[in-house]
Amino acid sequence: MGFKIKKKKTKYKAPAAYRSGAVSASGTTTGSRPPVKRRKGGAGPVILWSLLAVLVLAIAVTLFLSFREIGGKRGGEATDIVVTVPEGASTADIAAVLHDNGIIKNELLFKLYSRIKKADGTYQLGDHTVNSTLSYDEIIEVLQQITIKETETYPAITFPEGTTALKMALMLEEAGICTRDEFISACNNDTYDVSFWNEISDNENKFIKVEGFLFPDTYEFELDVTPHDIVQQMLTNFEQKVLTPENQALIADSGLTLEENIILASIVEKESLGDNVYPQVAAVFHNRLNNPEVFPCLESDTSAERIPGNFIYGVLGYYYNGDTEPTLRNIPEAMWQGYDTYSKEGLIIGAICNPGLNAIVGTLEPVQFDYYFFITDNNKKFYWAETNAEHEQNIATVNRVNAAIEDGTFDPNTDYSAG
């Protein structure tokens, strides 16, 4: 009998290296690993959520601290501090003042809160007492209060153009502000903070040192004002009104000092009789000053020893003699001689009044003509002359005009120059 041999079937198994992919089809190893399935998610979302949490926490802390700041819970000891709001201060300026004084800790927050509350532009200048524990609403309310009291003053007093320092002193005394002698002492003995102070001479024979620089104007003086304060205010007003860049340029071109121009302007003020002839009157005196060989003296009747009723008798005589009679009995000789335009060559030693702006500008900008004389009649008409002979004829004409005015026969159509 024969035997049947059964073949055993075996399943081929690839080597482990092939199953793992470590060996390539050519028999070489690759070293690669089988693909691994990754889990969903990872570190990215965790970081994002962490940042978001930090942001939310920061916002929460900021809001918390901001509400405490706004509510006045800033920590520290409660203190009252006086803060000053300057004129024209913006909310930013005020926030800086509050911060610098330790009232608030956050300037930007206060500015934003002020805008939200529509408080910008409502803050009052002056001193305000603010506590460091006040809320923003309370701080705003304090800063909106008017703290500056209206200053009490004397009734306004007006010094017209051409007013003398002595007349000003008498007006101040009558108003109960200060005495005559207190004002004159302040004019002569005190020093003042103005740019032109060193340009005022210290001639010991001058009656009032600052005569001419006490700018005539309307003033309101506070109840506690001193004579020094009054003079300072008037000198400052002169500086602001007269010493403009334009006028300073004219002074520089005039050939005269500031004081010399003011001395001349004071004479022009008195000679012009209030009419708008300042440049013409000034021209006459400029012509005389420019021709000293022919006209050594100004010869103005406003200040002359030989003529009653002028500065020498009306001012110096009143002060030293108590009257205006034409006598020199108590007036210092060097003083009246220094003011006598008929004997003092050139300009006199000081101004004879305080001229207004028009007289000063007219003196700085005289017209151009060749007159050396003038006279006025009682109607304030001016008569100009180049020579003394013409001037004598004008004097005769004026005498006839004035006589006609006095007896009521004056006729503006009549020629009074014929005699």
C-alpha distance (Angstrom), angle and dihedral (degrees) to the residues before:
residue distance angle dihedral
M1 . . .
G2 3.56 . .
F3 3.78 127.5 .
K4 3.83 123.5 -124.0
I5 3.64 113.2 -143.2
K6 3.86 113.8 -149.5
K7 3.74 115.1 -151.5
K8 3.76 114.0 -135.6
K9 3.73 112.0 -129.2
T10 3.69 114.5 -138.1
K11 3.81 127.6 -170.2
Y12 3.71 114.9 -126.9
K13 3.72 113.7 -124.4
A14 3.74 119.3 -163.9
P15 3.73 116.6 -128.9
A16 3.73 115.7 -89.2
A17 3.74 89.0 -111.4
Y18 3.78 91.2 61.1
R19 3.77 93.1 44.4
S20 3.71 90.7 53.6
G21 3.76 92.9 46.3
A22 3.74 91.8 -118.1
V23 3.83 92.7 124.2
S24 3.76 124.0 52.4
A25 3.76 125.3 -137.6
S26 3.77 88.9 -94.9
G27 3.74 91.0 56.3
T28 3.77 98.1 -101.8
T29 3.76 123.3 124.6
T30 3.78 120.5 -117.4
G31 3.83 102.4 -169.0
S32 3.82 91.9 -140.7
R33 3.75 123.4 136.6
P34 3.72 126.5 -132.1
P35 3.84 113.7 -96.6
V36 3.75 114.7 -85.5
K37 3.79 122.2 -146.9
R38 3.85 110.1 -124.7
R39 3.76 124.1 -140.6
K40 3.82 118.9 -117.4
G41 3.91 118.8 -104.8
G42 3.83 124.6 24.7
A43 3.87 141.5 172.9
G44 3.89 98.6 -43.2
P45 3.81 98.9 76.7
V46 3.79 90.2 43.7
I47 3.82 91.8 57.7
L48 3.82 91.7 45.1
W49 3.77 92.8 51.6
S50 3.81 90.2 46.2
L51 3.82 92.1 53.6
L52 3.78 91.0 46.6
A53 3.77 90.3 51.2
V54 3.82 90.9 50.6
L55 3.81 90.6 48.9
V56 3.78 93.0 49.6
L57 3.77 90.0 47.8
A58 3.82 91.5 49.6
I59 3.80 91.3 50.1
A60 3.77 90.6 47.8
V61 3.80 91.7 50.3
T62 3.82 91.6 46.4
L63 3.79 91.6 50.0
F64 3.76 91.0 46.5
L65 3.79 93.2 50.8
S66 3.82 91.6 42.6
F67 3.80 92.4 53.0
R68 3.79 89.6 48.3
E69 3.82 90.0 49.2
I70 3.81 92.2 48.3
G71 3.79 90.9 45.6
G72 3.78 93.4 51.7
K73 3.81 97.3 -110.3
R74 3.77 96.7 130.5
G75 3.77 100.2 135.0
G76 3.76 125.9 -122.5
E77 3.76 131.0 85.3
A78 3.80 118.7 -44.1
T79 3.80 109.7 -111.8
D80 3.80 135.5 172.6
I81 3.78 112.2 -129.1
V82 3.80 127.8 -176.7
V83 3.78 110.1 -137.1
T84 3.78 123.6 -172.3
V85 3.79 120.8 -139.9
P86 3.81 107.8 -155.7
E87 3.77 122.1 -141.7
G88 3.82 112.7 -83.8
A89 3.82 93.4 14.3
S90 3.81 116.5 161.9
T91 3.80 124.4 -141.7
A92 3.80 88.1 -100.8
D93 3.81 89.8 54.4
I94 3.79 91.3 49.2
A95 3.81 92.0 47.3
A96 3.81 88.9 53.1
V97 3.82 91.0 50.3
L98 3.82 91.1 50.1
H99 3.79 91.6 47.4
D100 3.80 94.2 46.7
N101 3.81 89.6 51.6
G102 3.81 93.0 50.1
I103 3.80 95.7 -112.7
I104 3.82 96.4 119.7
K105 3.80 132.6 19.6
N106 3.79 101.3 -154.5
E107 3.82 119.7 52.2
L108 3.79 94.8 -178.4
L109 3.79 92.5 51.6
F110 3.81 91.4 51.3
K111 3.80 91.8 49.6
L112 3.81 91.4 50.4
Y113 3.80 92.4 46.1
S114 3.81 91.4 48.1
R115 3.79 90.1 52.6
I116 3.80 92.6 47.6
K117 3.80 89.7 50.4
K118 3.83 90.2 46.9
A119 3.79 89.7 -126.2
D120 3.81 95.9 133.3
G121 3.80 110.9 119.9
T122 3.82 94.3 18.2
Y123 3.80 98.3 91.1
Q124 3.81 116.7 112.9
L125 3.78 123.9 -135.4
G126 3.77 119.4 -120.6
D127 3.79 137.8 58.2
H128 3.81 119.4 -31.8
T129 3.81 127.8 -175.9
V130 3.82 108.0 -136.5
N131 3.82 128.1 177.8
S132 3.79 120.0 -141.2
T133 3.82 90.8 -130.3
L134 3.79 95.9 57.2
S135 3.77 119.2 115.9
Y136 3.78 119.6 -119.4
D137 3.81 89.4 -103.5
E138 3.80 90.3 53.8
I139 3.80 92.4 45.7
I140 3.80 90.8 51.0
E141 3.80 90.7 49.4
V142 3.82 91.5 51.8
L143 3.81 92.6 48.5
Q144 3.80 90.9 51.1
Q145 3.79 92.5 60.4
I146 3.82 118.5 102.4
T147 3.79 107.0 -120.2
I148 3.80 103.1 167.1
K149 3.77 111.4 91.5
E150 3.76 119.3 -145.9
T151 3.77 108.1 -97.8
E152 3.79 114.8 -115.6
T153 3.77 113.3 -129.3
Y154 3.76 140.6 177.5
P155 3.79 115.7 -102.2
A156 3.79 110.9 -76.6
I157 3.78 113.7 -86.1
T158 3.81 122.9 -156.0
F159 3.78 124.2 -152.6
P160 3.83 108.8 -164.6
E161 3.79 122.1 -140.4
G162 3.79 109.9 -79.1
T163 3.81 95.7 27.6
T164 3.78 111.8 150.1
A165 3.80 122.7 -129.9
L166 3.81 89.3 -115.2
K167 3.80 91.1 54.3
M168 3.81 89.6 48.6
A169 3.80 89.2 52.1
L170 3.79 91.3 51.8
M171 3.81 91.8 47.9
L172 3.81 91.3 50.5
E173 3.80 90.3 49.2
E174 3.79 91.6 49.6
A175 3.83 89.6 50.7
G176 3.81 89.7 53.1
I177 3.81 93.1 -119.1
C178 3.80 98.5 118.8
T179 3.79 139.2 -31.8
R180 3.77 125.3 -87.1
D181 3.79 93.9 -113.0
E182 3.82 93.6 46.1
F183 3.80 90.1 56.8
I184 3.80 94.1 45.3
S185 3.80 90.3 48.8
A186 3.80 90.6 52.3
C187 3.82 89.4 49.7
N188 3.78 93.6 52.0
N189 3.79 106.6 31.8
D190 3.82 110.1 31.8
T191 3.80 129.8 82.8
Y192 3.79 120.5 -131.3
D193 3.78 137.7 -153.2
V194 3.80 103.6 -121.0
S195 3.79 129.6 119.9
F196 3.82 94.5 -119.2
W197 3.81 97.5 48.5
N198 3.81 94.4 111.4
E199 3.81 90.4 51.8
I200 3.82 91.6 67.1
S201 3.79 111.1 91.4
D202 3.79 124.1 -124.8
N203 3.81 95.3 -142.8
E204 3.79 103.7 160.9
N205 3.79 91.1 -146.8
K206 3.79 94.0 61.4
F207 3.79 112.9 108.7
I208 3.81 96.5 -144.8
K209 3.81 116.9 15.2
V210 3.83 95.9 -152.1
E211 3.82 96.2 38.6
G212 3.79 107.4 138.5
F213 3.83 94.6 28.4
L214 3.83 98.1 70.0
F215 3.77 94.4 99.2
P216 3.82 111.2 -136.1
D217 3.79 109.6 -125.4
T218 3.80 144.0 115.6
Y219 3.81 112.5 -72.3
E220 3.79 136.2 -173.3
F221 3.79 110.8 -157.0
E222 3.80 122.7 -161.9
L223 3.79 118.1 -117.1
D224 3.80 93.0 -109.3
V225 3.81 95.0 47.0
T226 3.81 118.3 137.9
P227 3.82 127.2 -148.2
H228 3.80 87.6 -108.6
D229 3.81 90.4 54.6
I230 3.80 90.6 50.7
V231 3.79 93.9 52.4
Q232 3.81 91.4 44.5
Q233 3.80 90.7 52.2
M234 3.79 92.5 49.9
L235 3.81 93.8 46.3
T236 3.81 90.4 48.6
N237 3.79 89.1 50.8
F238 3.80 89.3 52.5
E239 3.80 89.9 51.0
Q240 3.80 92.5 51.3
K241 3.81 98.1 41.9
V242 3.82 102.0 36.1
L243 3.78 108.4 27.4
T244 3.78 97.6 64.7
P245 3.82 117.6 147.9
E246 3.82 89.2 -104.1
N247 3.80 94.0 51.9
Q248 3.78 92.9 43.7
A249 3.80 88.6 55.2
L250 3.82 89.6 51.2
I251 3.81 90.8 49.4
A252 3.80 90.6 50.9
D253 3.83 90.5 51.5
S254 3.81 95.5 43.8
G255 3.79 97.7 78.8
L256 3.81 88.7 -128.9
T257 3.79 131.2 96.4
L258 3.79 121.9 -112.0
E259 3.82 91.4 -100.7
E260 3.80 92.9 46.9
N261 3.79 89.9 53.3
I262 3.80 90.6 49.5
I263 3.81 92.2 48.5
L264 3.79 89.4 52.4
A265 3.81 92.0 44.1
S266 3.81 90.3 53.9
I267 3.82 89.8 56.7
V268 3.81 90.9 45.0
E269 3.81 89.2 51.2
K270 3.80 92.3 54.7
E271 3.82 95.5 40.7
S272 3.80 94.9 49.6
L273 3.78 94.2 64.5
G274 3.77 91.4 -141.8
D275 3.80 93.0 -62.8
N276 3.76 123.2 127.4
V277 3.79 95.0 -104.7
Y278 3.78 97.9 104.6
P279 3.84 96.4 123.5
Q280 3.84 91.3 49.7
V281 3.80 94.8 47.8
A282 3.79 90.4 44.6
A283 3.80 90.0 51.7
V284 3.82 91.6 58.5
F285 3.80 92.5 54.3
H286 3.80 92.6 42.8
N287 3.79 88.5 53.4
R288 3.79 90.4 52.5
L289 3.80 92.9 47.5
N290 3.80 89.5 50.4
N291 3.84 91.9 52.0
P292 3.82 103.8 46.4
E293 3.83 93.6 155.3
V294 3.81 90.8 63.4
F295 3.81 99.1 26.3
P296 3.80 109.0 28.4
C297 3.84 93.2 164.2
L298 3.80 132.3 47.1
E299 3.81 91.8 -134.3
S300 3.79 95.6 -157.6
D301 3.78 116.7 167.4
T302 3.81 89.2 -144.4
S303 3.81 90.6 81.6
A304 3.78 115.4 19.6
E305 3.79 134.0 132.0
R306 3.79 92.4 -142.4
I307 3.83 96.5 53.6
P308 3.83 123.3 68.3
G309 3.77 122.7 -136.9
N310 3.79 99.3 36.0
F311 3.81 133.8 107.4
I312 3.78 95.8 -69.7
Y313 3.80 94.6 54.8
G314 3.79 102.2 21.0
V315 3.81 94.6 50.5
L316 3.79 111.0 14.3
G317 3.80 92.3 35.2
Y318 3.79 92.1 49.4
Y319 3.80 92.5 49.3
Y320 3.80 98.6 43.6
N321 3.80 101.4 28.0
G322 3.80 102.6 28.6
D323 3.80 90.6 -124.8
T324 3.80 141.9 60.2
E325 3.77 98.0 -121.8
P326 3.83 114.5 137.4
T327 3.80 95.1 -100.7
L328 3.79 130.2 115.0
R329 3.80 96.2 -159.6
N330 3.83 99.7 129.8
I331 3.80 102.4 16.4
P332 3.83 111.6 108.3
E333 3.79 106.4 -106.5
A334 3.80 95.6 -135.2
M335 3.78 88.6 51.9
W336 3.79 99.8 52.8
Q337 3.78 91.2 41.1
G338 3.80 89.6 53.1
Y339 3.81 89.5 54.9
D340 3.82 97.7 42.9
T341 3.82 107.4 109.0
Y342 3.81 91.1 -166.8
S343 3.81 95.6 58.0
K344 3.82 105.5 22.0
E345 3.79 108.4 84.4
G346 3.78 116.4 -132.1
L347 3.78 117.0 -11.0
I348 3.78 120.9 -0.5
I349 3.83 119.3 -115.3
G350 3.79 98.3 -97.5
A351 3.77 147.1 1.6
I352 3.80 117.6 -76.3
C353 3.82 95.6 -150.1
N354 3.77 141.9 -5.3
P355 3.80 106.5 -86.0
G356 3.78 124.0 -148.0
L357 3.77 125.1 -120.1
N358 3.82 94.6 -95.8
A359 3.79 92.4 55.7
I360 3.79 91.3 47.4
V361 3.80 93.9 49.0
G362 3.82 90.7 44.0
T363 3.79 88.7 53.8
L364 3.80 91.2 49.8
E365 3.81 92.3 47.4
P366 3.83 107.4 36.4
V367 3.79 120.9 174.7
Q368 3.78 119.1 -108.0
F369 3.80 113.0 -110.0
D370 3.81 138.7 121.3
Y371 3.80 102.2 -117.0
Y372 3.79 120.0 130.0
F373 3.81 99.4 173.7
F374 3.78 138.6 45.6
I375 3.78 138.7 169.3
T376 3.80 134.1 -177.6
D377 3.78 132.7 -144.2
N378 3.78 126.2 -140.2
N379 3.80 89.5 -87.9
K380 3.82 88.1 60.8
K381 3.78 92.8 -112.8
F382 3.81 114.0 152.1
Y383 3.80 123.6 -133.9
W384 3.82 115.0 -163.4
A385 3.81 128.8 -158.9
E386 3.80 138.7 -178.8
T387 3.79 96.9 -159.6
N388 3.77 135.8 38.0
A389 3.82 90.3 -116.9
E390 3.82 90.4 57.3
H391 3.77 89.1 46.1
E392 3.82 91.4 54.0
Q393 3.80 89.5 52.1
N394 3.82 89.5 51.2
I395 3.78 90.5 50.5
A396 3.82 89.8 54.9
T397 3.81 90.1 48.7
V398 3.78 92.1 50.1
N399 3.79 91.2 50.0
R400 3.82 90.4 55.1
V401 3.81 92.1 45.8
N402 3.80 92.5 49.8
A403 3.80 91.5 47.8
A404 3.80 90.0 53.1
I405 3.80 90.7 47.9
E406 3.80 91.1 51.4
D407 3.80 95.8 49.2
G408 3.82 92.8 42.0
T409 3.81 96.7 -116.0
F410 3.79 97.7 108.4
D411 3.79 113.4 135.8
P412 3.82 117.3 -173.3
N413 3.84 89.2 -150.7
T414 3.80 93.2 57.8
D415 3.82 120.1 98.4
Y416 3.80 104.1 -131.9
S417 3.78 94.3 177.7
A418 3.86 92.2 79.0
G419 3.78 93.1 66.4
